Amino acid sequence: MQIGIVGYGAYVPKFRISVDEIARVWKADSETIQRGLLVEEKSVPDKDEDTITISVEAGR
């Protein structure tokens, strides 16, 4: 019997939060956060999405 990874999947939640919003909440400079994250916005799960539902979506 062989054991190993036979495939992989990906799922990106549809909701986004901007670096400006992250900076506002953290009371930080948005340019610093943008340089650190290397993004202008970040995907975030919906209120009914958790690691299980995200895993199921990635497996489809």
C-alpha positions, -999 to +999 in steps of 0.1 A: +000+000+000+013+035-009+007+064+014+010+100+002-008+131-010-028+124-041-042+159-047-050+193-032-076+220-033-080+257-027-108+280-016-107+317-011-136+333+008-154+359-012-155+387+014-126+412+016-112+436+042-090+465+031-056+473+046-071+508+055-098+491+076-073+468+093-051+499+100-081+518+114-091+490+138-055+485+149-048+523+151-018+518+128-003+532+096-019+515+066+013+518+045+032+499+071+006+471+072+005+470+034+043+466+032+042+439+059+013+419+044+022+426+008-015+430-001-040+458-005-069+437+008-073+404+027-100+377+022-120+369+053-145+341+059-182+348+062-198+345+097-210+310+089-176+298+074-151+279+096-122+256+089-145+227+082-167+245+056-136+260+040-120+226+038-151+211+022-152+239-004-115+234-012-122+197-017-148+203-043 
